[in-house]
């Protein structure tokens, strides 16, 4: 919320952030780098839920490398910009002298492909029940510029069970179409160009 909107995955579900990503705020002569990391979890939970290793390691690596650790004791509302501005100004005031790590136009360390994958994952977490979104593997098969300058994306969503295929597609393809539409709109706001995205659901073999 303190940087460019929509760049990072947001969900009410646990274990949503898969690995560390950087957000960059540059204001006048000050630059602040935000480390978006997975939440702290235990080795027992990692094994139980088959979580990837970065979910276990990245939070501690970030704590060691950060100049400032912010503990959220009460939620901030992106709708109430005053709260966000207070946090942003505090972070800027705590910046230490040194060379900038990024150009002033850079907003994140994520590639466009990573931003797209996270947007799709965000919708999967929002709309799919229980453990289903955590079992989905994403594979981008088309990423190219179309004839009119639009971004054309096709991603395969691979799931381990036939029942998951049916859940993800939805009745008459309703759910997967809705996810594609919402992701397309979000990516147009981020990339500032037309985006045509197609999602295909396949059984993992």
LOMAR-620811 format. One line per 5 residues: number of its first residue (from 0); their letters; for each residue z, y, x of N, C-alpha, C. Coordinates in nm, 2 decimals, padded with zeros to 4 digits, always signed. Example, Ala and Ser with C-alpha at 12.3 -4.5 7.8 and 13.67 -1.06 7.14 Angstrom:
BEGIN
0	as	+00.78:-00.57:+01.32:+00.78:-00.45:+01.23:+00.78:-00.33:+01.32 ~ +00.71:-00.22:+01.28:+00.71:-00.11:+01.37:+00.79:+00.00:+01.29
END
This chain:
BEGIN
0	xxxxx	+00.00:-00.12:+00.08:+00.00:+00.00:+00.00:+00.00:+00.13:+00.09 ~ +00.06:+00.12:+00.21:+00.07:+00.24:+00.29:-00.06:+00.26:+00.36 ~ -00.15:+00.16:+00.37:-00.28:+00.18:+00.44:-00.39:+00.18:+00.33 ~ -00.50:+00.13:+00.36:-00.61:+00.13:+00.27:-00.58:+00.02:+00.16 ~ -00.60:+00.05:+00.03:-00.57:-00.04:-00.07:-00.66:-00.16:-00.07
5	xxxxx	-00.60:-00.28:-00.10:-00.68:-00.40:-00.12:-00.71:-00.48:+00.00 ~ -00.67:-00.44:+00.12:-00.71:-00.50:+00.24:-00.63:-00.63:+00.27 ~ -00.51:-00.64:+00.21:-00.42:-00.76:+00.23:-00.39:-00.83:+00.11 ~ -00.38:-00.96:+00.13:-00.35:-01.05:+00.01:-00.22:-01.02:-00.05 ~ -00.21:-01.01:-00.18:-00.09:-00.98:-00.25:-00.08:-01.09:-00.37
10	xxxxx	+00.04:-01.15:-00.38:+00.06:-01.25:-00.48:+00.21:-01.27:-00.51 ~ +00.24:-01.30:-00.63:+00.38:-01.33:-00.66:+00.43:-01.47:-00.61 ~ +00.33:-01.55:-00.58:+00.36:-01.69:-00.53:+00.41:-01.69:-00.38 ~ +00.48:-01.79:-00.34:+00.53:-01.80:-00.20:+00.42:-01.85:-00.11 ~ +00.44:-01.82:+00.02:+00.34:-01.87:+00.12:+00.20:-01.83:+00.10
15	xxxxx	+00.18:-01.70:+00.07:+00.05:-01.65:+00.04:-00.02:-01.60:+00.17 ~ +00.05:-01.53:+00.26:-00.01:-01.49:+00.38:-00.02:-01.60:+00.48 ~ -00.15:-01.64:+00.52:-00.17:-01.75:+00.60:-00.14:-01.73:+00.75 ~ -00.17:-01.61:+00.80:-00.15:-01.58:+00.94:-00.14:-01.43:+00.95 ~ -00.10:-01.38:+01.07:-00.08:-01.24:+01.09:-00.21:-01.16:+01.09
20	xxxxx	-00.20:-01.04:+01.02:-00.32:-00.95:+01.02:-00.26:-00.81:+01.05 ~ -00.34:-00.72:+01.10:-00.29:-00.59:+01.13:-00.35:-00.49:+01.04 ~ -00.27:-00.39:+01.00:-00.32:-00.27:+00.92:-00.30:-00.15:+01.01 ~ -00.38:-00.05:+01.00:-00.37:+00.06:+01.09:-00.37:+00.19:+01.01 ~ -00.27:+00.27:+01.03:-00.25:+00.41:+00.97:-00.27:+00.51:+01.08
25	xxxxx	-00.37:+00.60:+01.07:-00.39:+00.70:+01.17:-00.38:+00.84:+01.09 ~ -00.29:+00.92:+01.13:-00.27:+01.05:+01.07:-00.25:+01.16:+01.18 ~ -00.35:+01.25:+01.19:-00.35:+01.35:+01.29:-00.34:+01.28:+01.43 ~ -00.24:+01.31:+01.50:-00.23:+01.25:+01.64:-00.14:+01.13:+01.65 ~ -00.11:+01.07:+01.53:-00.01:+00.95:+01.53:-00.08:+00.83:+01.47
30	xxxxx	-00.06:+00.72:+01.54:-00.12:+00.59:+01.49:-00.01:+00.49:+01.47 ~ +00.00:+00.42:+01.36:+00.10:+00.32:+01.33:+00.03:+00.19:+01.30 ~ +00.07:+00.08:+01.36:+00.01:-00.05:+01.33:+00.10:-00.13:+01.26 ~ +00.06:-00.18:+01.14:+00.14:-00.26:+01.05:+00.11:-00.41:+01.07 ~ +00.21:-00.49:+01.09:+00.19:-00.63:+01.10:+00.22:-00.70:+00.97
35	xxxxx	+00.12:-00.75:+00.91:+00.13:-00.83:+00.78:+00.14:-00.98:+00.82 ~ +00.26:-01.03:+00.80:+00.28:-01.17:+00.85:+00.33:-01.26:+00.73 ~ +00.32:-01.39:+00.75:+00.38:-01.48:+00.66:+00.53:-01.46:+00.65 ~ +00.59:-01.49:+00.53:+00.73:-01.49:+00.52:+00.80:-01.59:+00.61 ~ +00.93:-01.57:+00.64:+01.00:-01.67:+00.72:+01.02:-01.80:+00.64
40	xxxxx	+00.99:-01.91:+00.70:+01.01:-02.04:+00.64:+01.07:-02.14:+00.74 ~ +01.11:-02.25:+00.70:+01.18:-02.35:+00.78:+01.08:-02.46:+00.82 ~ +01.10:-02.54:+00.93:+01.02:-02.65:+00.96:+01.02:-02.76:+00.85 ~ +01.14:-02.77:+00.78:+01.15:-02.87:+00.68:+01.05:-02.84:+00.56 ~ +01.05:-02.71:+00.52:+00.96:-02.66:+00.42:+00.81:-02.67:+00.46
45	xxxxx	+00.79:-02.64:+00.59:+00.65:-02.65:+00.64:+00.60:-02.79:+00.63 ~ +00.68:-02.89:+00.66:+00.64:-03.03:+00.65:+00.62:-03.08:+00.51 ~ +00.72:-03.04:+00.42:+00.72:-03.08:+00.28:+00.60:-03.03:+00.21 ~ +00.56:-02.90:+00.23:+00.45:-02.84:+00.16:+00.32:-02.84:+00.24 ~ +00.32:-02.91:+00.35:+00.20:-02.92:+00.44:+00.14:-02.79:+00.47
50	xxxxx	+00.23:-02.70:+00.51:+00.19:-02.56:+00.55:+00.13:-02.56:+00.69 ~ +00.04:-02.46:+00.71:-00.02:-02.45:+00.84:+00.08:-02.39:+00.94 ~ +00.06:-02.42:+01.07:+00.16:-02.39:+01.17:+00.18:-02.23:+01.18 ~ +00.08:-02.15:+01.16:+00.10:-02.00:+01.17:+00.21:-01.95:+01.07 ~ +00.22:-02.02:+00.96:+00.32:-01.98:+00.86:+00.46:-02.00:+00.92
55	xxxxx	+00.48:-02.09:+01.01:+00.61:-02.11:+01.07:+00.63:-02.01:+01.19 ~ +00.52:-01.99:+01.27:+00.54:-01.93:+01.40:+00.52:-01.77:+01.40 ~ +00.42:-01.73:+01.31:+00.38:-01.59:+01.32:+00.49:-01.49:+01.29 ~ +00.58:-01.51:+01.19:+00.69:-01.42:+01.16:+00.77:-01.39:+01.28 ~ +00.81:-01.49:+01.36:+00.89:-01.47:+01.48:+00.82:-01.40:+01.59
60	xxxxx	+00.69:-01.43:+01.61:+00.61:-01.36:+01.71:+00.60:-01.22:+01.68 ~ +00.58:-01.18:+01.55:+00.57:-01.04:+01.51:+00.70:-00.97:+01.53 ~ +00.81:-01.04:+01.50:+00.95:-00.97:+01.52:+00.96:-00.94:+01.67 ~ +00.92:-01.02:+01.76:+00.94:-01.00:+01.90:+00.85:-00.88:+01.95 ~ +00.73:-00.87:+01.89:+00.63:-00.77:+01.94:+00.64:-00.64:+01.88
65	xxxxx	+00.72:-00.63:+01.76:+00.72:-00.51:+01.69:+00.82:-00.41:+01.75 ~ +00.79:-00.28:+01.74:+00.89:-00.17:+01.78:+00.99:-00.15:+01.67 ~ +00.95:-00.18:+01.55:+01.04:-00.15:+01.43:+01.02:-00.26:+01.33 ~ +01.13:-00.31:+01.28:+01.13:-00.41:+01.17:+01.18:-00.35:+01.05 ~ +01.11:-00.35:+00.94:+01.15:-00.30:+00.81:+01.19:-00.41:+00.72
70	xxxxx	+01.31:-00.40:+00.67:+01.36:-00.50:+00.57:+01.36:-00.44:+00.43 ~ +01.28:-00.51:+00.34:+01.26:-00.46:+00.21:+01.38:-00.51:+00.12 ~ +01.47:-00.42:+00.09:+01.59:-00.46:+00.00:+01.56:-00.43:-00.14 ~ +01.46:-00.35:-00.17:+01.43:-00.32:-00.31:+01.28:-00.29:-00.32 ~ +01.21:-00.34:-00.42:+01.07:-00.33:-00.43:+01.02:-00.18:-00.43
75	xxxxx	+00.90:-00.16:-00.38:+00.83:-00.04:-00.39:+00.71:-00.06:-00.49 ~ +00.69:+00.05:-00.56:+00.58:+00.04:-00.66:+00.46:+00.12:-00.61 ~ +00.34:+00.05:-00.60:+00.22:+00.12:-00.56:+00.18:+00.22:-00.66 ~ +00.23:+00.21:-00.79:+00.20:+00.30:-00.89:+00.27:+00.43:-00.87 ~ +00.39:+00.42:-00.81:+00.48:+00.54:-00.79:+00.45:+00.58:-00.64
80	xxxxx	+00.36:+00.66:-00.62:+00.32:+00.70:-00.48:+00.42:+00.77:-00.40 ~ +00.52:+00.82:-00.47:+00.63:+00.89:-00.40:+00.70:+00.79:-00.31 ~ +00.74:+00.68:-00.36:+00.81:+00.57:-00.28:+00.72:+00.53:-00.16 ~ +00.59:+00.52:-00.18:+00.51:+00.47:-00.07:+00.50:+00.59:+00.04 ~ +00.49:+00.71:-00.01:+00.48:+00.82:+00.08:+00.60:+00.84:+00.17
85	xxxxx	+00.72:+00.81:+00.11:+00.84:+00.82:+00.19:+00.84:+00.71:+00.30 ~ +00.80:+00.59:+00.26:+00.80:+00.49:+00.36:+00.70:+00.52:+00.47 ~ +00.58:+00.57:+00.43:+00.47:+00.60:+00.53:+00.52:+00.71:+00.62 ~ +00.58:+00.81:+00.57:+00.63:+00.92:+00.66:+00.74:+00.88:+00.75 ~ +00.82:+00.79:+00.70:+00.93:+00.73:+00.79:+00.86:+00.65:+00.91
90	xxxxx	+00.77:+00.57:+00.88:+00.70:+00.49:+00.98:+00.63:+00.58:+01.08 ~ +00.56:+00.69:+01.03:+00.50:+00.78:+01.13:+00.60:+00.85:+01.21 ~ +00.71:+00.88:+01.16:+00.82:+00.96:+01.23:+00.88:+00.87:+01.34 ~ +00.87:+00.74:+01.33:+00.93:+00.65:+01.43:+00.83:+00.61:+01.54 ~ +00.70:+00.66:+01.53:+00.60:+00.62:+01.63:+00.64:+00.66:+01.77
95	xxxxx	+00.62:+00.58:+01.87:+00.65:+00.61:+02.01:+00.53:+00.66:+02.09 ~ +00.55:+00.75:+02.19:+00.43:+00.80:+02.27:+00.35:+00.68:+02.33 ~ +00.22:+00.70:+02.33:+00.14:+00.59:+02.40:+00.00:+00.61:+02.35 ~ -00.09:+00.53:+02.42:-00.23:+00.53:+02.38:-00.26:+00.46:+02.25 ~ -00.35:+00.51:+02.17:-00.39:+00.44:+02.05:-00.45:+00.30:+02.08
100	xxxxx	-00.42:+00.20:+02.00:-00.49:+00.07:+02.02:-00.62:+00.06:+01.94 ~ -00.64:+00.14:+01.84:-00.76:+00.14:+01.76:-00.82:+00.27:+01.74 ~ -00.96:+00.27:+01.72:-01.03:+00.40:+01.68:-00.97:+00.45:+01.55 ~ -00.98:+00.58:+01.53:-00.91:+00.64:+01.41:-00.98:+00.59:+01.28 ~ -01.10:+00.54:+01.29:-01.17:+00.49:+01.16:-01.13:+00.35:+01.13
105	xxxxx	-01.06:+00.28:+01.22:-01.03:+00.14:+01.19:-00.91:+00.13:+01.10 ~ -00.92:+00.04:+01.00:-00.81:+00.03:+00.90:-00.74:-00.11:+00.91 ~ -00.80:-00.21:+00.97:-00.74:-00.34:+00.98:-00.81:-00.42:+01.10 ~ -00.74:-00.52:+01.14:-00.79:-00.61:+01.25:-00.88:-00.72:+01.18 ~ -00.87:-00.73:+01.05:-00.94:-00.84:+00.98:-01.09:-00.82:+00.99
110	xxxxx	-01.17:-00.92:+01.00:-01.32:-00.91:+00.98:-01.35:-00.90:+00.83 ~ -01.47:-00.86:+00.80:-01.51:-00.86:+00.66:-01.50:-00.99:+00.60 ~ -01.54:-01.10:+00.67:-01.53:-01.23:+00.62:-01.39:-01.27:+00.59 ~ -01.29:-01.23:+00.67:-01.15:-01.26:+00.64:-01.10:-01.19:+00.52 ~ -01.14:-01.06:+00.51:-01.10:-00.99:+00.39:-01.15:-01.05:+00.26
115	xxxxx	-01.28:-01.10:+00.27:-01.34:-01.17:+00.15:-01.26:-01.29:+00.12 ~ -01.24:-01.38:+00.22:-01.17:-01.50:+00.20:-01.03:-01.48:+00.14 ~ -00.96:-01.37:+00.19:-00.83:-01.34:+00.13:-00.83:-01.30:-00.01 ~ -00.94:-01.22:-00.04:-00.95:-01.17:-00.18:-00.97:-01.29:-00.28 ~ -01.05:-01.39:-00.23:-01.07:-01.51:-00.32:-00.94:-01.59:-00.33
120	xxxxx	-00.87:-01.60:-00.22:-00.74:-01.68:-00.22:-00.64:-01.61:-00.31 ~ -00.64:-01.47:-00.31:-00.55:-01.40:-00.39:-00.57:-01.43:-00.54 ~ -00.70:-01.44:-00.58:-00.73:-01.48:-00.72:-00.69:-01.62:-00.75 ~ -00.72:-01.71:-00.65:-00.68:-01.85:-00.68:-00.53:-01.86:-00.70 ~ -00.45:-01.79:-00.62:-00.31:-01.79:-00.64:-00.26:-01.73:-00.77
125	xxxxx	-00.34:-01.63:-00.82:-00.30:-01.56:-00.94:-00.33:-01.65:-01.06 ~ -00.44:-01.73:-01.06:-00.49:-01.79:-01.18:-00.46:-01.94:-01.18 ~ -00.44:-02.01:-01.07:-00.43:-02.15:-01.07:-00.28:-02.19:-01.07 ~ -00.24:-02.30:-01.14:-00.10:-02.34:-01.15:-00.05:-02.41:-01.03 ~ +00.08:-02.40:-01.01:+00.16:-02.48:-00.92:+00.10:-02.50:-00.78
130	xxxxx	+00.08:-02.62:-00.75:+00.03:-02.65:-00.61:-00.12:-02.64:-00.59 ~ -00.19:-02.63:-00.70:-00.34:-02.63:-00.70:-00.40:-02.53:-00.60 ~ -00.36:-02.40:-00.60:-00.43:-02.31:-00.51:-00.41:-02.34:-00.36 ~ -00.29:-02.41:-00.33:-00.26:-02.44:-00.19:-00.35:-02.55:-00.13 ~ -00.41:-02.63:-00.22:-00.49:-02.74:-00.18:-00.64:-02.70:-00.16
135	xxxxx	-00.68:-02.58:-00.20:-00.82:-02.54:-00.19:-00.86:-02.50:-00.05 ~ -00.96:-02.56:+00.00:-01.02:-02.52:+00.13:-01.15:-02.43:+00.10 ~ -01.16:-02.32:+00.18:-01.27:-02.23:+00.15:-01.37:-02.24:+00.27 ~ -01.50:-02.24:+00.23:-01.60:-02.25:+00.33:-01.72:-02.15:+00.29 ~ -01.74:-02.05:+00.37:-01.84:-01.95:+00.35:-01.98:-02.01:+00.40
140	xxxxx	-02.08:-02.02:+00.31:-02.20:-02.08:+00.35:-02.32:-01.98:+00.35 ~ -02.30:-01.87:+00.28:-02.40:-01.76:+00.29:-02.32:-01.62:+00.30 ~ -02.36:-01.55:+00.40:-02.31:-01.41:+00.42:-02.43:-01.33:+00.48 ~ -02.50:-01.25:+00.39:-02.62:-01.19:+00.44:-02.64:-01.06:+00.36 ~ -02.73:-00.98:+00.41:-02.77:-00.86:+00.34:-02.89:-00.89:+00.25
145	xxxxx	-02.88:-00.85:+00.12:-02.99:-00.88:+00.03:-03.11:-00.77:+00.04 ~ -03.21:-00.79:-00.03:-03.33:-00.70:-00.02:-03.31:-00.56:-00.05 ~ -03.20:-00.53:-00.13:-03.17:-00.39:-00.17:-03.05:-00.34:-00.10 ~ -03.01:-00.41:+00.01:-02.89:-00.36:+00.08:-02.76:-00.41:+00.03 ~ -02.76:-00.50:-00.07:-02.64:-00.55:-00.12:-02.59:-00.66:-00.03
150	xxxxx	-02.46:-00.69:-00.04:-02.40:-00.80:+00.04:-02.40:-00.92:-00.05 ~ -02.46:-01.03:+00.00:-02.47:-01.16:-00.07:-02.38:-01.26:-00.01 ~ -02.29:-01.31:-00.09:-02.19:-01.41:-00.04:-02.19:-01.53:-00.12 ~ -02.19:-01.65:-00.06:-02.16:-01.77:-00.13:-02.05:-01.85:-00.06 ~ -01.95:-01.89:-00.13:-01.84:-01.96:-00.07:-01.82:-02.09:-00.15
155	xxxxx	-01.80:-02.20:-00.08:-01.77:-02.33:-00.15:-01.62:-02.34:-00.15 ~ -01.56:-02.38:-00.26:-01.42:-02.41:-00.27:-01.40:-02.56:-00.28 ~ -01.34:-02.62:-00.18:-01.33:-02.76:-00.17:-01.19:-02.81:-00.21 ~ -01.18:-02.90:-00.31:-01.05:-02.95:-00.36:-01.04:-03.10:-00.35 ~ -00.92:-03.15:-00.34:-00.91:-03.30:-00.31:-00.91:-03.39:-00.43
160	xxxxx	-00.90:-03.33:-00.55:-00.89:-03.41:-00.67:-00.99:-03.37:-00.78 ~ -01.04:-03.46:-00.86:-01.13:-03.43:-00.97:-01.06:-03.34:-01.07 ~ -00.93:-03.37:-01.09:-00.86:-03.28:-01.19:-00.85:-03.14:-01.14 ~ -00.84:-03.11:-01.01:-00.84:-02.98:-00.96:-00.98:-02.91:-00.98 ~ -01.09:-02.99:-00.96:-01.22:-02.94:-00.99:-01.23:-02.88:-01.13
165	xxxxx	-01.18:-02.96:-01.23:-01.19:-02.92:-01.37:-01.10:-02.79:-01.39 ~ -00.98:-02.79:-01.33:-00.89:-02.68:-01.35:-00.96:-02.55:-01.29 ~ -01.02:-02.56:-01.17:-01.07:-02.44:-01.11:-01.20:-02.39:-01.18 ~ -01.28:-02.48:-01.22:-01.40:-02.44:-01.30:-01.36:-02.38:-01.43 ~ -01.27:-02.44:-01.50:-01.23:-02.38:-01.63:-01.32:-02.43:-01.74
170	xxxxx	-01.28:-02.40:-01.86:-01.36:-02.44:-01.98:-01.50:-02.37:-01.97 ~ -01.61:-02.44:-01.97:-01.74:-02.39:-01.97:-01.77:-02.30:-01.85 ~ -01.69:-02.32:-01.74:-01.71:-02.24:-01.62:-01.65:-02.10:-01.63 ~ -01.56:-02.08:-01.73:-01.51:-01.95:-01.76:-01.42:-01.90:-01.64 ~ -01.33:-01.98:-01.59:-01.24:-01.93:-01.49:-01.30:-01.90:-01.36
175	xxxxx	-01.39:-01.99:-01.31:-01.45:-01.96:-01.18:-01.54:-01.84:-01.19 ~ -01.60:-01.82:-01.30:-01.69:-01.70:-01.32:-01.60:-01.57:-01.32 ~ -01.49:-01.58:-01.39:-01.40:-01.46:-01.39:-01.35:-01.43:-01.25 ~ -01.31:-01.53:-01.17:-01.26:-01.51:-01.03:-01.37:-01.44:-00.95 ~ -01.50:-01.49:-00.96:-01.61:-01.43:-00.89:-01.63:-01.29:-00.93
180	xxxxx	-01.62:-01.26:-01.05:-01.64:-01.12:-01.10:-01.54:-01.02:-01.04 ~ -01.41:-01.07:-01.05:-01.30:-00.98:-01.00:-01.31:-00.97:-00.85 ~ -01.34:-01.07:-00.78:-01.35:-01.06:-00.63:-01.46:-00.97:-00.60 ~ -01.58:-00.98:-00.67:-01.69:-00.89:-00.64:-01.66:-00.75:-00.66 ~ -01.58:-00.71:-00.77:-01.54:-00.57:-00.79:-01.45:-00.52:-00.68
185	xxxxx	-01.35:-00.61:-00.64:-01.26:-00.57:-00.54:-01.33:-00.54:-00.41 ~ -01.43:-00.63:-00.37:-01.50:-00.61:-00.25:-01.59:-00.49:-00.25 ~ -01.65:-00.46:-00.37:-01.73:-00.34:-00.38:-01.65:-00.21:-00.35 ~ -01.52:-00.21:-00.39:-01.43:-00.10:-00.37:-01.40:-00.09:-00.22 ~ -01.38:-00.20:-00.15:-01.35:-00.21:-00.01:-01.46:-00.17:+00.08
190	xxxxx	-01.58:-00.24:+00.05:-01.69:-00.23:+00.14:-01.79:-00.11:+00.10 ~ -01.77:-00.06:-00.02:-01.85:+00.06:-00.06:-02.00:+00.02:-00.07 ~ -02.03:-00.10:-00.12:-02.16:-00.14:-00.14:-02.17:-00.24:-00.25 ~ -02.28:-00.27:-00.31:-02.29:-00.37:-00.41:-02.27:-00.51:-00.35 ~ -02.20:-00.59:-00.42:-02.16:-00.73:-00.37:-02.20:-00.83:-00.47
195	xxxxx	-02.28:-00.93:-00.43:-02.31:-01.04:-00.52:-02.25:-01.16:-00.46 ~ -02.15:-01.22:-00.54:-02.08:-01.33:-00.48:-02.09:-01.45:-00.58 ~ -02.11:-01.57:-00.52:-02.12:-01.69:-00.60:-02.01:-01.79:-00.54 ~ -01.94:-01.85:-00.63:-01.84:-01.95:-00.59:-01.87:-02.08:-00.65 ~ -01.88:-02.19:-00.56:-01.91:-02.32:-00.61:-01.79:-02.41:-00.58
200	xxxxx	-01.75:-02.49:-00.68:-01.63:-02.58:-00.66:-01.69:-02.72:-00.63 ~ -01.63:-02.78:-00.52:-01.68:-02.92:-00.48:-01.56:-03.00:-00.45 ~ -01.58:-03.13:-00.47:-01.47:-03.23:-00.44:-01.48:-03.26:-00.29 ~ -01.36:-03.25:-00.23:-01.35:-03.27:-00.08:-01.37:-03.42:-00.05 ~ -01.46:-03.44:+00.04:-01.49:-03.58:+00.08:-01.44:-03.61:+00.22
END
